Amino acid sequence: MPANILVVEDEPAIQELLALNLSQAGHNPIRALSVEQAQLLMRETQPDLIILDWMLPGMSGIEFARRLKSDDYTKAIPIIMLTARGEEIDKVRGLEIGADDYVTKPFSPRELNARIKAVLRRRAPQMTDDPIESGGLRLDPVTHRVTGNDTTLDLGPTEFKLLHYLMSNPERVHSRAQVLDRVWGDRVFVEDRTVDVHIRRLRQALTVSGHEEMIQTVRGVGYRFSAK
Ligand code: CA
């Protein structure tokens, strides 16, 4: 699924280049020229990743990053810092406050894309376009298709997202709240039992190829995807 990437950059030409590059890579760029603008936009959409320029008018990028990382509501959002300064001390400072990566200007779009992909893979694997395969079950985010032993399975859009999330984080137990947060988004009001309903539908769809047992219920805790 495409990632919403917030670009906070005050130089219009660089911002333009970044937005174009992100669109071409299949993401949704959200553009801000300052921290103030970024904060307004974040009330509408929680980004999946932030590309943040270091030197900005008003509040600096590093100060904004520090604030985001100390707020429970935003600390999980990965941040890639952009800077014109390639000094090692800046890199250390950036990573110390919790930025996930660091790119020095001028950068090649290819390099930035590789960094974005690496950060998303590490922090939000369901945001990458890589197909996932496990025990004969295969999910392809690009074609939006799920196959079980080469048979196409019929999944609704929510079941697809749910399976994508679970397969991206295998062998881990996810509480209903975590699933709601990652699959539905935490600003949507959905009851916990909605998760159960969609898990049931997902299992039903997987019975066609006999993969339903990969979706396991962990009593009193939540759900787990397991190939074992
Ligand atoms: Ca700047």
Residues whose N, C-alpha, C, O or C-beta is under 5 A from the ligand:
A	BS01	CA	D10 E11 D53 M55 L56
